[in-house]
C-alpha cells in the first residue's frame, strides 16, 4: 500500500509591524481553509526556531497534506483558497511554496 502523501509547504515572512494577533488570525483562517476544501488530509503550522539563521525571513511554516496531485490542483484555484490569499496578503512580505511527495527513509 502506498503511504506517500503530497506535502504543500508554505513559508511566510510577515511585514514589519504585523502583530501576533494578526498572525494568529492568519493561522486560524489557514486551518479553517484546510477543513473546507476536499482532498486536504492534514494541516499544521509553527514558528521557525532553527538556530542556523538560514530562513531568509520566512519565519512561519504552514504544511498542508493532500491525498493527490488532483486534490492539490483543485485547492489552488478554489474560491476559499483565493479568499484566504486575498485576506493574508495584506501582511505577507514574502512567501515561498514547495510541494513534494513525502518519501519514507530507506
C-alpha atoms as one frame of an Amber mdcrd trajectory, in Angstrom:
protein
   0.000   0.000   0.000   1.337   3.443  -0.966   1.865   5.561   2.167   3.276
   8.669   0.472   1.483  11.959   0.800   1.758  15.183  -1.146   3.078  17.944
   1.101   2.424  21.596   0.329   4.875  23.709   2.328   4.122  27.426   2.635
   6.680  29.703   4.285   5.705  33.268   5.157   7.679  36.300   6.225   5.378
  38.980   7.575   5.709  42.730   7.125   7.221  44.761   9.944   4.525  45.791
  12.371   2.397  42.688  11.873   1.063  41.770  15.296   0.925  38.352  16.917
  -2.878  38.691  16.885  -2.855  39.255  13.114  -0.538  36.282  12.577  -2.769
  34.209  14.843  -5.808  35.140  12.777  -3.993  34.204   9.558  -3.030  30.829
  11.058  -6.590  30.285  12.292  -8.061  31.063   8.869  -5.483  28.845   7.150
  -6.519  25.986   9.434 -10.201  26.568   8.697  -9.435  26.655   4.971  -7.825
  23.236   5.276 -11.124  21.838   6.584 -13.244  23.494   3.897 -11.565  22.100
   0.790 -11.905  18.424  -0.140  -8.681  16.488  -0.536  -6.752  18.189   2.270
  -5.614  15.361   4.534  -3.761  17.391   7.158  -2.697  20.828   8.316  -0.103
  22.068  10.779   1.901  25.202  11.330   4.617  26.645  13.513   7.209  29.343
  14.003  10.797  28.840  12.869  13.127  28.162  15.782  16.192  26.969  13.886
  19.477  28.245  15.330  21.079  28.179  11.847  19.717  31.559  10.750  19.001
  30.407   7.190  15.246  31.053   6.949  15.733  34.124   4.775  12.965  35.966
   6.590  10.462  33.123   6.192   9.701  32.671   9.873   6.308  30.920   9.744
   5.760  27.479   8.223   2.393  26.040   7.193   2.094  22.460   5.939  -0.893
  21.059   4.102  -1.040  17.401   3.163  -3.036  16.380   0.117  -4.304  12.962
  -0.885  -3.303  13.503  -4.525  -1.965  15.983  -7.051  -5.527  16.338  -8.344
  -6.656  17.406  -4.859  -3.828  19.970  -4.659  -4.607  21.204  -8.151  -8.278
  21.676  -7.205  -7.286  23.500  -3.990  -5.125  26.156  -5.661  -7.915  27.873
  -7.688 -10.611  27.083  -5.089 -12.625  30.205  -4.110 -11.929  29.594  -0.391
  -8.168  29.499  -1.093  -8.357  32.684  -3.155 -10.325  34.349  -0.347  -7.666
  33.352   2.187  -4.816  34.621  -0.017  -6.604  37.949  -0.523  -7.032  38.322
   3.249  -3.493  37.273   4.268  -1.685  39.194   1.521  -2.066  42.473   3.420
   0.510  41.249   5.976   2.790  38.985   3.907   6.167  40.438   2.938   7.472
  37.253   1.323   6.233  33.753   0.589   7.874  30.541  -0.540   5.924  27.446
  -1.583   7.341  23.960  -2.119   5.353  20.831  -2.945   6.800  17.344  -2.724
   5.814  13.719  -2.349   6.948  12.634   1.121   9.235   9.618   0.973   9.983
   7.247   3.815  13.625   6.793   4.762  15.288   3.722   3.329
